[in-house]
Amino acid sequence: MQRRMFGSLLPRPAGQVLMRARRAATVRIRTDDGHELATDVHRPSTDTPVPTVLIRTSYGRNGLTGVPMVAQAKALATLGYAVVLQDVRGRFDSTGEFVPMVNEVADARATIDWVTDQSWSDGTIGAWGLSYLGGTAWAAAVAAPDRVKALSVGITHSAVGLPEASGLVFVDTGLRWLRSLDAMARTDESAARRLANLVRFRLPGASDDEAFSHLPLLELDELVLGTRSPIWRTWAEHPDASDPFWQPGDLRHGVADVAPTSHLTGWWDLFVDRHLDDIDRQAPAGRADRVVVGPWGHLDGAVQVRAFAEMRRHFDQHLRGIDRNGPAVELWIGGADRWWTGDRWPTTRTESIPFDLLRGPTHTLVFDPAAPTPKTGGRTLSIDAGPVDCTALADRRDVVTLTGPPLPHHLTVIGRPTVTVELDADTGHTDLWVRLAEVDIHGLARSVSDGFLRLRDLRGRHTAVVELHPVGHRFSAGHRLRVHVAGGAFPHHDRNLGLDGDRLHLVDHRPTTVRIHDGRIDLPVAGPMDT
């Protein structure tokens, strides 16, 4: 059933005949340092060499969590592709230790060497993946740009699995992911129990705020996961992505030099910022062949279906010479609730709105780590990612809320808004969480974008620039813009404890009073788009 569904997502070109898929063969591919990577090979029933689709996964190439990938592999085999589906180092049936991204380039190169030595391979490879699998696809493209002729990635970026920003700990996202990794790989529980745990970890409210409030932060893995997590400790020991430790897994330097790339992401995906950064890096070299940004979060089921169609379109064109005409860019515009298509990313102009044109009851907030400002919706690793009703934020004493007048006309924003804030903090330390919202004619406020910035060692007034997540949104005429400024976003980020010292080992905390003196929001406004 799944194989037929995936195989029918794009019409077959005239004259193309579906092939019979062979029974998958399992092999073990040796890495340069002696580990073995468990690999299944799905092939069409032909003796003619064919292109290969490479998929390297941390989530299990078969069994409970591999069901969709196996269905996709079988569908691709009937379409004339060989599919190499592999457990990455240290996961499931592959040996070694799993350290996010650090070994993926070397292991991808060893796998590609093996593939191109096989009689059934025509020597061309397409690398595909979503999320962490997208990171391994990037690794393959960087490892062997002469043989990986096409790359298709979704809801990911070229440094996935590395710390997201210096000094930040993504408590909810990080621990959700580690819980999922553990649940997938457990062999001491039934499949039904593992599936239930996977679903539970992705539900809204699955976060254990009481456990996440534990100090010191370093011990959260033991409290939440029930054991010390090598990955959590590695993140803690190397919290900055620029640390040389992460260099083997940071592929941003090679993004512009890889094969033509098809990109799929969502405005509400937790990786959308860095994914669009990768597209920007590829743009001068013309490597971003196709870009689709939809109304999706990281766990949206529609992503899997759309990603398969995009991958097949891209690989048919670049590995098999089958023309798949279509627009270079497709963007979902929220508010207008429609797709925009074009040959290039739409041009925008910056429109600045100073805070003195926005109104609010107070410009002072008090952030208390004992009762931190909650974050709901937005870009999270749960199924509630997306816009949420944030009307109640305006009533909180730990949030500064500024609201503009009714808009005289529609305002379409595409790109990264920024908020500049002039402030001071009595402890010398503060976080800034900024949310942009749209208020309708009934007073209901819904979130549009968020941004977060950590500030330390402040002396007096300080001007901070907070980059919000990218948006594609039309604010309707008669609606109002609203900006919320808070001192935290728990449990998405660890709390500002208001004290000097190593945040991983602090056990005390104190409130921080933040005064907002001035500021503005800069919006990338698109021209007429028929929205």
C-alpha positions as CSV (number, residue, x, y, z in Angstrom):
1,M,0.0,0.0,0.0
2,Q,2.7,2.5,1.0
3,R,4.9,1.5,-1.9
4,R,2.0,2.1,-4.4
5,M,1.3,5.5,-2.7
6,F,4.9,6.7,-3.0
7,G,5.3,5.4,-6.5
8,S,2.3,7.3,-7.8
9,L,3.2,10.7,-6.4
10,L,4.5,11.9,-9.8
11,P,3.2,10.7,-13.2
12,R,5.5,8.4,-15.1
13,P,7.1,9.8,-18.3
14,A,5.7,8.4,-21.5
15,G,7.3,5.0,-22.2
16,Q,8.6,4.4,-18.7
17,V,7.7,1.0,-17.4
18,L,7.6,0.0,-13.8
19,M,10.1,-2.7,-12.9
20,R,9.9,-5.5,-10.4
21,A,11.9,-4.8,-7.2
22,R,14.3,-7.5,-6.1
23,R,14.3,-8.8,-2.5
24,A,16.6,-6.5,-0.4
25,A,20.1,-7.8,0.2
26,T,21.9,-7.0,3.5
27,V,25.6,-6.2,3.5
28,R,28.0,-4.7,6.0
29,I,30.2,-1.9,4.7
30,R,33.5,-1.3,6.5
31,T,34.6,2.2,7.4
32,D,38.2,3.5,7.2
33,D,38.7,2.9,10.9
34,G,37.3,-0.6,11.0
35,H,33.6,-0.2,11.9
36,E,30.8,-1.9,10.0
37,L,27.7,-0.1,8.7
38,A,24.6,-2.3,8.3
39,T,23.2,-1.7,4.8
40,D,20.2,-2.9,2.8
41,V,20.3,-2.7,-0.9
42,H,17.0,-2.5,-2.8
43,R,17.4,-3.0,-6.6
44,P,15.2,-3.2,-9.7
45,S,15.0,-6.5,-11.5
46,T,17.4,-5.6,-14.3
47,D,21.0,-6.4,-15.2
48,T,21.5,-2.9,-16.6
49,P,23.5,-0.5,-14.3
50,V,21.3,2.1,-12.7
51,P,21.6,5.3,-10.6
52,T,21.7,4.9,-6.8
53,V,19.7,6.7,-4.2
54,L,21.7,6.9,-0.9
55,I,19.8,7.2,2.4
56,R,21.7,7.0,5.7
57,T,19.6,7.0,8.8
58,S,20.0,7.3,12.6
59,Y,16.4,6.1,13.1
60,G,16.6,2.4,11.9
61,R,16.7,1.2,8.3
62,N,14.0,-1.4,9.0
63,G,11.8,-2.5,11.8
64,L,9.3,-0.2,13.5
65,T,10.8,3.1,12.5
66,G,12.0,2.0,9.1
67,V,8.7,1.1,7.7
68,P,8.2,4.4,5.6
69,M,11.8,4.3,4.3
70,V,11.5,0.6,3.2
71,A,8.3,1.5,1.4
72,Q,10.0,4.4,-0.3
73,A,13.0,2.3,-1.2
74,K,10.8,-0.4,-2.8
75,A,8.9,2.2,-4.7
76,L,12.1,3.8,-6.0
77,A,13.4,0.3,-7.1
78,T,10.2,-0.2,-9.2
79,L,11.1,3.2,-10.9
80,G,14.5,2.0,-11.9
81,Y,16.7,3.2,-9.0
82,A,19.0,1.2,-6.7
83,V,18.5,2.3,-3.1
84,V,21.2,2.0,-0.5
85,L,19.5,2.2,3.0
86,Q,22.0,2.3,5.9
87,D,22.2,2.6,9.6
88,V,24.7,5.3,10.6
89,R,27.6,4.5,12.8
90,G,26.6,3.5,16.4
91,R,22.9,3.1,15.6
92,F,20.9,-0.1,15.5
93,D,22.9,-2.8,13.6
94,S,26.0,-0.6,12.8
95,T,29.0,-0.7,15.1
96,G,30.8,2.2,16.7
97,E,29.7,5.2,18.8
98,F,27.0,7.7,17.5
99,V,28.2,11.3,17.8
100,P,26.0,13.6,15.8
101,M,27.5,14.4,12.4
102,V,31.2,13.9,13.4
103,N,31.7,10.7,11.4
104,E,29.2,11.2,8.7
105,V,31.5,12.5,5.9
106,A,34.1,9.7,6.3
107,D,31.4,7.0,6.6
108,A,29.5,8.4,3.5
109,R,32.7,8.4,1.5
110,A,33.4,4.7,2.4
111,T,29.8,3.8,1.4
112,I,30.0,5.7,-1.9
113,D,33.3,3.9,-2.7
114,W,31.5,0.6,-2.1
115,V,28.5,1.6,-4.2
116,T,30.4,2.7,-7.2
117,D,32.4,-0.6,-7.2
118,Q,29.2,-2.6,-7.7
119,S,28.3,-4.0,-11.1
120,W,24.7,-2.8,-10.7
121,S,25.8,0.9,-10.2
122,D,26.1,3.2,-13.1
123,G,28.4,5.4,-11.0
124,T,25.9,8.2,-10.3
125,I,24.4,8.8,-6.9
126,G,21.6,11.0,-5.5
127,A,21.7,11.7,-1.8
128,W,18.4,12.2,0.0
129,G,17.2,12.7,3.5
130,L,15.0,14.7,5.9
131,S,16.0,16.0,9.4
132,Y,19.2,14.2,10.6
133,L,19.0,12.1,7.4
134,G,19.3,15.4,5.5
135,G,22.5,16.0,7.4
136,T,23.9,12.7,6.3
137,A,22.8,13.5,2.7
138,W,24.8,16.8,3.0
139,A,27.7,14.7,4.2
140,A,27.6,12.4,1.2
141,A,27.4,15.4,-1.2
142,V,30.4,17.1,0.5
143,A,32.3,13.8,0.7
144,A,32.1,12.9,-3.0
145,P,31.0,15.8,-5.2
146,D,32.3,14.0,-8.2
147,R,29.9,11.1,-7.8
148,V,26.9,12.6,-6.0
149,K,25.2,14.2,-8.9
150,A,22.1,15.4,-7.2
151,L,21.1,16.2,-3.6
152,S,17.6,16.4,-2.2
153,V,17.2,17.6,1.5
154,G,14.3,18.6,3.7
155,I,13.7,20.1,7.1
156,T,17.4,20.1,7.9
157,H,20.7,22.0,7.4
158,S,24.3,21.4,6.8
159,A,25.3,21.4,10.5
160,V,22.3,19.5,11.9
161,G,23.0,17.9,15.3
162,L,25.6,20.5,16.3
163,P,24.9,23.1,19.0
164,E,22.4,25.7,17.5
165,A,24.1,28.8,18.9
166,S,26.8,29.7,21.3
167,G,25.6,29.7,24.9
168,L,22.2,28.2,24.4
169,V,20.8,24.9,25.6
170,F,17.6,23.8,23.7
171,V,16.2,22.0,26.7
172,D,12.8,20.8,25.3
173,T,14.0,20.1,21.7
174,G,17.3,18.4,22.8
175,L,15.7,16.1,25.3
176,R,12.8,15.3,23.1
177,W,15.2,14.2,20.4
178,L,17.3,12.1,22.8
179,R,14.2,10.5,24.2
180,S,13.1,9.6,20.7
181,L,16.5,8.1,19.9
182,D,16.4,6.0,23.0
183,A,12.8,4.8,22.4
184,M,13.5,3.8,18.8
185,A,16.5,1.7,19.6
186,R,15.2,-0.1,22.7
187,T,15.2,-3.9,22.4
188,D,13.7,-4.6,25.8
189,E,10.2,-3.2,25.0
190,S,7.5,-4.4,22.7
191,A,7.0,-2.6,19.4
192,A,3.7,-1.2,20.6
193,R,5.3,0.2,23.7
194,R,8.1,1.8,21.7
195,L,5.6,3.3,19.3
196,A,3.5,4.7,22.2
197,N,6.6,6.3,23.6
198,L,7.6,7.9,20.3
199,V,4.1,9.4,19.9
200,R,4.0,10.6,23.5
201,F,7.3,12.4,23.2
202,R,6.0,14.4,20.3
203,L,2.7,15.5,21.8
204,P,2.0,19.0,23.1
205,G,2.6,19.0,26.9
206,A,5.0,16.0,26.7
207,S,7.6,18.3,28.2
208,D,8.2,17.7,31.9
209,D,8.5,21.3,33.1
210,E,9.2,20.3,36.7
211,A,12.1,18.0,35.6
212,F,13.3,20.6,33.1
213,S,13.5,23.1,36.0
214,H,16.1,21.0,37.8
215,L,19.5,22.5,38.6
216,P,22.3,22.1,37.7
217,L,21.4,21.9,34.1
218,L,24.1,19.4,33.4
219,E,22.2,16.7,35.3
220,L,19.0,17.0,33.3
221,D,19.9,13.9,31.2
222,E,19.9,11.7,34.3
223,L,16.6,13.1,35.6
224,V,14.7,13.1,32.3
225,L,16.2,10.2,30.5
226,G,17.1,8.1,33.5
227,T,20.7,7.8,32.6
228,R,23.7,9.8,31.6
229,S,23.5,10.6,27.9
230,P,26.8,10.8,26.0
231,I,25.2,13.1,23.5
232,W,23.9,15.5,26.1
233,R,27.2,15.6,27.8
234,T,29.0,16.2,24.5
235,W,26.7,19.1,23.8
236,A,27.4,20.4,27.4
237,E,31.2,20.0,27.0
238,H,31.2,21.6,23.5
239,P,28.3,24.2,23.5
240,D,29.7,26.3,20.7
241,A,29.3,25.1,17.1
242,S,32.7,26.8,16.3
243,D,34.5,24.5,18.7
244,P,37.1,22.4,16.7
245,F,35.4,19.3,18.1
246,W,32.5,19.8,15.7
247,Q,34.6,20.7,12.6
248,P,34.2,17.3,10.9
249,G,30.4,17.6,11.1
250,D,30.1,21.3,10.2
251,L,29.6,21.1,6.4
252,R,28.7,24.8,5.8
253,H,32.0,25.4,4.1
254,G,31.1,22.9,1.3
255,V,27.5,23.9,0.6
256,A,28.3,26.0,-2.5
257,D,30.4,23.2,-4.1
258,V,28.0,20.3,-4.2
259,A,25.6,19.0,-6.8
260,P,22.3,20.8,-7.8
261,T,20.1,20.7,-4.7
262,S,16.4,20.5,-4.1
263,H,15.4,22.1,-0.8
264,L,12.2,21.5,1.1
265,T,11.4,23.1,4.4
266,G,8.6,24.7,6.4
267,W,8.1,28.1,7.9
268,W,7.5,26.4,11.3
269,D,10.4,23.9,11.1
270,L,12.9,24.3,13.9
271,F,15.7,24.3,11.3
272,V,14.3,26.8,8.8
273,D,16.8,29.6,9.7
274,R,19.8,27.5,8.9
275,H,18.2,25.8,6.0
276,L,17.6,29.1,4.3
277,D,21.2,30.1,5.2
278,D,22.3,27.1,3.2
279,I,20.2,28.2,0.2
280,D,21.8,31.7,0.4
281,R,25.3,30.0,0.4
282,Q,24.3,28.1,-2.7
283,A,22.7,30.9,-4.6
284,P,25.8,32.6,-6.1
285,A,26.9,29.3,-7.6
286,G,23.4,28.5,-8.8
287,R,23.3,25.2,-6.8
288,A,19.9,25.8,-5.2
289,D,18.0,24.2,-8.1
290,R,14.6,24.2,-6.4
291,V,13.2,25.7,-3.1
292,V,9.9,24.8,-1.5
293,V,8.8,26.4,1.8
294,G,5.5,25.2,3.1
295,P,3.2,25.8,6.1
296,W,4.8,22.8,7.9
297,G,6.5,22.0,11.2
298,H,9.2,19.4,11.7
299,L,6.8,16.6,12.4
300,D,4.1,17.4,9.9
301,G,3.1,14.2,8.0
302,A,2.6,16.2,4.8
303,V,6.4,16.8,4.7
304,Q,7.2,13.1,4.1
305,V,4.8,12.8,1.1
306,R,5.9,16.1,-0.5
307,A,9.6,15.3,0.1
308,F,9.3,12.0,-1.8
309,A,7.7,13.8,-4.8
310,E,10.3,16.5,-4.8
311,M,13.2,14.0,-4.5
312,R,11.8,11.9,-7.4
313,R,11.3,15.0,-9.6
314,H,14.9,16.2,-8.9
315,F,16.6,12.8,-9.3
316,D,14.7,12.0,-12.5
317,Q,16.0,15.2,-14.0
318,H,19.6,15.1,-12.8
319,L,20.3,11.3,-12.7
320,R,18.2,10.1,-15.6
321,G,17.8,13.2,-17.8
322,I,14.0,13.2,-17.5
323,D,12.8,16.8,-17.8
324,R,10.6,17.8,-14.8
325,N,9.6,21.4,-15.6
326,G,8.3,23.5,-12.7
327,P,8.9,26.8,-10.9
328,A,12.2,27.2,-9.1
329,V,10.6,28.6,-5.9
330,E,7.3,27.8,-4.2
331,L,6.4,29.6,-1.0
332,W,3.4,29.2,1.2
333,I,2.1,32.7,2.3
334,G,0.3,32.4,5.6
335,G,-2.6,34.8,6.2
336,A,-3.4,34.7,2.5
337,D,-3.3,30.9,2.7
338,R,-2.0,30.3,-0.8
339,W,1.1,29.3,-2.7
340,W,3.3,31.8,-4.5
341,T,5.5,30.5,-7.3
342,G,8.3,32.2,-9.2
343,D,11.7,31.8,-10.9
344,R,13.6,33.3,-8.0
345,W,13.1,34.3,-4.4
346,P,10.9,37.4,-4.3
347,T,12.5,40.8,-3.8
348,T,11.7,42.8,-0.6
349,R,12.2,46.2,0.9
350,T,12.8,46.9,4.6
351,E,10.0,48.7,6.4
352,S,11.0,50.0,9.9
353,I,8.4,50.5,12.6
354,P,9.7,52.3,15.7
355,F,8.5,51.3,19.1
356,D,7.1,54.8,19.8
357,L,4.5,54.0,17.1
358,L,3.5,50.9,19.1
359,R,1.5,51.2,22.4
360,G,1.9,49.2,25.6
361,P,1.0,49.6,29.3
362,T,4.6,49.1,30.5
363,H,8.2,48.9,29.1
364,T,9.5,47.0,32.1
365,L,9.5,43.3,32.7
366,V,10.7,41.0,35.5
367,F,11.9,37.6,34.5
368,D,11.7,35.1,37.4
369,P,13.5,31.8,36.8
370,A,11.3,30.2,39.5
371,A,8.2,31.0,37.3
372,P,9.7,31.4,33.8
373,T,7.8,32.8,30.8
374,P,6.4,29.9,28.9
375,K,6.8,29.3,25.2
376,T,4.0,27.6,23.2
377,G,3.8,26.9,19.5
378,G,6.3,28.3,17.1
379,R,9.2,26.2,16.0
380,T,9.3,23.2,18.2
381,L,9.9,19.4,18.0
382,S,6.3,18.5,18.7
383,I,3.2,18.3,16.7
384,D,1.9,21.6,18.0
385,A,4.5,23.6,16.1
386,G,3.0,26.5,14.3
387,P,0.9,29.6,15.0
388,V,-0.9,29.7,18.3
389,D,-3.2,32.0,20.1
390,C,-0.9,34.3,22.2
391,T,-3.5,36.8,23.3
392,A,-2.9,36.0,27.0
393,L,0.8,37.0,26.8
394,A,-0.3,40.6,26.9
395,D,-1.5,40.1,30.5
396,R,1.8,38.8,31.9
397,R,4.0,41.0,34.1
398,D,7.1,39.3,32.6
399,V,6.2,40.4,29.1
400,V,6.4,43.8,27.5
401,T,3.6,44.0,24.9
402,L,3.5,46.7,22.2
403,T,0.7,46.9,19.7
404,G,0.4,49.1,16.5
405,P,-2.6,50.8,14.9
406,P,-4.8,49.0,12.3
407,L,-3.0,48.5,9.0
408,P,-4.3,50.6,6.2
409,H,-3.6,47.8,3.6
410,H,-2.3,44.3,3.3
411,L,1.3,43.8,4.3
412,T,3.2,40.8,2.9
413,V,6.4,39.9,4.8
414,I,8.8,37.4,3.3
415,G,12.2,36.8,5.0
416,R,13.7,37.5,8.4
417,P,12.2,40.3,10.5
418,T,14.6,41.8,13.1
419,V,13.8,43.6,16.3
420,T,16.3,46.2,17.7
421,V,15.9,46.8,21.4
422,E,17.7,49.4,23.6
423,L,17.6,48.1,27.2
424,D,19.3,47.6,30.5
425,A,19.2,44.7,33.0
426,D,19.8,45.0,36.7
427,T,21.7,41.7,36.9
428,G,23.8,42.4,33.9
429,H,22.4,39.2,32.3
430,T,19.3,38.7,30.3
431,D,17.7,36.7,27.6
432,L,15.5,38.3,25.0
433,W,12.6,36.3,23.5
434,V,10.7,38.4,21.0
435,R,7.4,37.2,19.3
436,L,5.7,38.9,16.4
437,A,2.0,38.5,16.3
438,E,-1.0,39.6,14.3
439,V,-4.1,40.9,16.1
440,D,-7.4,40.6,14.3
441,I,-10.4,42.9,14.5
442,H,-11.8,40.8,17.4
443,G,-8.6,41.3,19.5
444,L,-7.3,37.7,19.0
445,A,-3.5,37.6,18.6
446,R,-1.8,34.8,16.7
447,S,1.9,34.2,16.6
448,V,3.8,34.8,13.3
449,S,7.4,34.5,14.3
450,D,9.8,34.3,17.3
451,G,13.4,35.1,18.0
452,F,15.8,34.6,20.9
453,L,19.1,36.2,22.0
454,R,21.3,35.6,25.0
455,L,23.1,38.7,26.5
456,R,25.8,38.6,29.2
457,D,28.0,41.1,31.0
458,L,25.9,44.1,30.2
459,R,27.0,47.5,31.5
460,G,24.3,50.2,31.4
461,R,22.2,50.6,28.3
462,H,22.8,48.1,25.5
463,T,21.4,47.9,22.0
464,A,20.5,44.3,21.0
465,V,19.4,43.0,17.6
466,V,17.1,40.0,17.7
467,E,16.7,38.0,14.5
468,L,13.3,36.5,14.2
469,H,12.7,33.2,12.3
470,P,11.9,33.6,8.6
471,V,8.3,34.1,7.7
472,G,6.1,34.1,4.7
473,H,3.0,35.9,5.9
474,R,0.4,38.4,4.8
475,F,-0.9,40.7,7.5
476,S,-4.4,41.7,6.6
477,A,-5.7,45.3,6.3
478,G,-7.5,46.3,9.5
479,H,-5.4,43.9,11.6
480,R,-2.6,45.2,13.9
481,L,1.0,44.2,14.5
482,R,2.0,43.2,18.0
483,V,5.5,42.7,19.5
484,H,6.0,40.8,22.7
485,V,9.4,41.1,24.5
486,A,10.2,38.7,27.3
487,G,13.2,37.5,29.3
488,G,12.9,33.8,28.4
489,A,11.1,31.1,26.5
490,F,10.8,28.0,28.7
491,P,11.4,25.1,28.2
492,H,12.5,25.7,24.6
493,H,15.6,27.5,26.0
494,D,17.3,27.1,29.3
495,R,16.6,29.9,31.8
496,N,18.6,33.0,32.5
497,L,19.5,32.4,36.1
498,G,20.6,36.0,36.7
499,L,24.0,35.0,38.1
500,D,27.6,34.9,37.0
501,G,29.2,31.5,36.5
502,D,29.0,28.4,34.3
503,R,25.3,28.0,33.5
504,L,25.7,24.2,33.4
505,H,26.7,24.0,37.1
506,L,24.7,26.9,38.7
507,V,22.2,25.7,41.3
508,D,20.8,29.2,42.5
509,H,19.0,31.9,40.6
510,R,17.6,35.4,41.0
511,P,15.0,37.5,39.1
512,T,16.1,40.0,36.5
513,T,14.4,43.3,35.8
514,V,14.7,44.5,32.2
515,R,13.8,48.0,31.1
516,I,13.0,48.7,27.4
517,H,14.0,52.2,26.5
518,D,13.6,52.2,22.7
519,G,13.5,50.0,19.7
520,R,12.1,49.2,16.3
521,I,11.0,46.2,14.2
522,D,12.3,45.9,10.6
523,L,10.1,43.9,8.2
524,P,11.2,42.5,4.8
525,V,8.1,43.6,2.9
526,A,7.4,42.1,-0.6
527,G,5.9,44.0,-3.4
528,P,2.5,43.1,-5.0
529,M,2.1,39.3,-5.1
530,D,-1.6,38.9,-5.8
531,T,-2.1,37.9,-2.2
